[in-house]
Amino acid sequence: MSEQEISVNAQHALHAILDGQLTAQETATLAMQYIKNQEEEIQELHQHGAGGLEIAEARSNLLDYVLDILFRAAIRRQEGKTPTVSLVAQGGYGRRQLNPSSDLDLLFLLPKASHKLPKPISTLIEEVLYTLWDCGFKVGHACRSIGECISEAKADQQSKTAQMDARLISGDDKLFDDFTRKFEKECVQKGQEDFFNLRREDLRRRHSKYSHTVFLQEPHVKESCGGLRDYQNVLWVARVKRGFKSLEELVEAKIITNSTCQQLQAGFDFLHRVRNELHYENGRCTDTLTLRLQGVVANRFAYPQKTILRRCEFFMRDYYRHTRAIYTHSTSLMEYFEIERQERKPQGLLSILPFRTKQAKAEKFDGFIARNGRISLAYKEALEEDPNRLMRLFQHCQLKSLELSPQARRYIHRAAKKIDRSFRYKQANRETFRAILERKGEVGRILRLMHRTTVLDKYLPEFGALDCLVQHEFFHRYTADEHTLRCIDQLDSLVDSPDETDRGRKLYRRLLHNIQDPYALYLALILHDTGRAENVREHIDGSTILADKVCRRLRISGGRRSLIMFLVDHHLTFWRYATSRDLSDITVIEEFANIMKDKANLDALLLFTWADSNGTNEEAWSPWKESLMLQLYEATRLWLRKGKEHFKNTLTDNKDELRTRCRKILSKSYHEEMERHFELMPNAYFRFREPRNISIHIKSVYQFFKRNAKSNGAFECDMRWIDRSDRSHTELVVTAWNRPLFLEKVCCALASQEINIIGADVYTRLDGVVCDIFQVCTVDHEPVTLERDQKRVLETFRAINQDPDPQTHYDPNQYLKRKTNFLRTDVSEGGIPFPTRVHISNDLSDTCTAIEIQALDRIALLHDLFYAVDQLGLATVHARICTEKGAAMNTIYVTWPDGSKIINEEKHEEITEKLGKLIS
């Protein structure tokens, strides 16, 4: 149906409104029914694969027809002279880009100032707006004269850009033409520099908010880098700077190529189609492409891959490639206009004034020319004349702190397509690439330039396979290629900031400074995740194979090759040991030390792990996790330096030193209890324990005995909260007589107040006194500092234990059910399912059976796990809790009540089935 036919159809369906025979309610009902019917047809077009802009324009046209009729009907109802007023669409609606749940941005253009709105016009506006509101639309509206519009545009850039897209829907043509002419003169032709600077600042602010990358795990379709706003920003700037109103005019002016124009338009249409689907799916304006919605969109767009993970992967790859094109080309255009502004020569009087802007002197070298901090080709055949210049160009950028000019990027893209086996094997290129990676602190920026122009992808195709590759682990925030580059950025950042400004990074800065082979370190980071593109179950195996292949191609051998292979093969080993193993177990330290072999490997791997974790997401290297890493690092370093026997003796000496220091901290009244504590607590307790904390534990035991003596058989306990703000958590010590379900009830009391447990050490003295230590934090990952919350935990814990029989009538639901609205649930239906997992191992500990659990995190999860373990007839000895971005990866160490491991395979199956049901 043509646009004219649709218009006739609308007038036929809504003629009763135009005739003025209906009440306000009848008008709204008829309009609403018509819009609903037409919307259903438009949505059906979307479901059959119509383009994003086609749907947005169809909705805009539909609302145009309805508004035109409503507006004309309201005018006809006016008595006397027809009021002079224009109904104008602004913003996205003005551009005919109205997504399913977008707001209507309307301007009622007036002939005079709006502060004294005439009654006829006021009534007209109210009739139109009330009908739209009754139809369920969100309407942003303004009533202004031409002068007020121009004043508002000059005062507010958002208003200015909205009015730049103004379009007449109905009303007085001449008034709108006057507005258009005056707006063009006052707001487009004037103030160009200020407008450009503000648009550039808006770009920087938004890009900073979204980490300067399109490769976010859950991007914002409108505001993220490469989103709809970036595309629109180009047209706004082109309109003001050159008077252009379309990309085709930029092509005609030879500012962009036809290919660039097509990429921008294709990306813009794709984003609108995605946004349409998000709005239809949620029934409201939803612009964040969450993990769940990625699955929904991939299914609705009929991606053909067999599994939901593969469909999501291919859809998001398309998404990232389109947004990258918009991001790259839009920033290049902004750079083009900036260069044009810088190089524009003063005219007239300014050209002879002594204070005129001086042009930077050009520097020519190696077939290139540098000016104003940018490198260009001195002549267009430079890269064809000497192909090795392509790699040297990036070395020049590094050594001279240069950026690529738009002209250079254009020729580099062409040259990159010719990178072949001969180019990769050429010694000169190998040596230049190695030299680039050897400059500590200056590598990340250059690799990003190489990746943006596809040179890095073609030179190292193993890395190129990671381009826009989605990582399905929930704790990864970026695509595989972006994650890799961010890891390298983290290393570089250690060189930039001095110790005085960030003492927490001093150790890692020293480790980087002492690295003798930065080439091996940086290359290992580039290669450590390349196995993810191989679609193998364990990506480390694939990465190791590919790293070996790259080493052979780059002629890397000897110690350098050994270090690269070690770092790639073990890039998760440090993190896994620290967050899942019992670091108080001497066999764990021995096992880890045997993997490290020497201090150089240990130092390099800690530095590598630091960069890898910080390049994953902002939460991956929390103070608590860092404390675990450093415990493992210091223990292993001691082992490697002094050997096993000295390590054991050091632990004994350390216990004696702790006793001496505690004696100095505690008053004499506690000394007797202190001696008992040191004799009755297991040796593992004293490893990595500070004397200040042990002293607090001793006081807790002392006070517990005093209270228990007066309890007349009732339950008694002592709770101590130790501030560990330096590690963003609080340490909770709970002391009482050991009894069944003790651990579960502590977890229940904490969960009832929405307190997270991030670590748990369970100790029972030989006299039966429990001294359990929990590392806890709020749901916002802050220390638990409010006395009110601490008091409520104690009150709840006492209430749970008030029955003399600890196993009678224990019902955790009465303490947790009122908090169920806070418990997180898996909202991945229709999208990527959360990968739950239960794995049992007898290899992680000499004395315990380890149960490794991956589940969606929620309040009371740990309580439920401990409770299930107790119901299985097992005893919990130790727990390592690790949570990242809503995912819980816990390791619970258990034994039979007699302290032996669980060997029976049938029991293993029972554990797996029961815990699997709990977390699924």
BELHU-V927291 format. One record per helix or strand of 2 or more residues. SS is the DSSP state (H for helix, E for strand). FROM is the first residue (numbers start at 1). TO is the last residue. If there is no record, write none. Layout:
ss:from:to
SS:FROM:TO
SS:FROM:TO
This chain:
ss:from:to
H:3:13
H:15:18
H:24:47
H:52:76
E:85:89
H:91:94
E:104:110
H:114:116
H:119:134
E:139:145
H:146:155
H:157:164
E:167:171
H:173:188
H:192:209
H:228:242
H:247:252
H:258:282
H:291:300
H:308:343
H:348:352
E:363:365
E:368:371
E:374:377
H:382:385
H:389:399
E:403:404
H:406:416
H:421:425
H:427:437
H:444:452
H:455:459
H:461:464
H:480:496
H:499:501
H:503:514
H:518:527
H:530:534
H:539:553
H:558:569
H:573:580
H:586:596
H:599:614
H:623:642
H:644:665
H:668:680
H:683:686
H:691:709
E:718:724
H:725:727
E:729:737
H:742:751
E:756:761
E:769:777
H:787:800
H:813:822
E:837:841
E:849:856
H:861:871
E:874:880
E:883:884
E:887:896
H:905:919
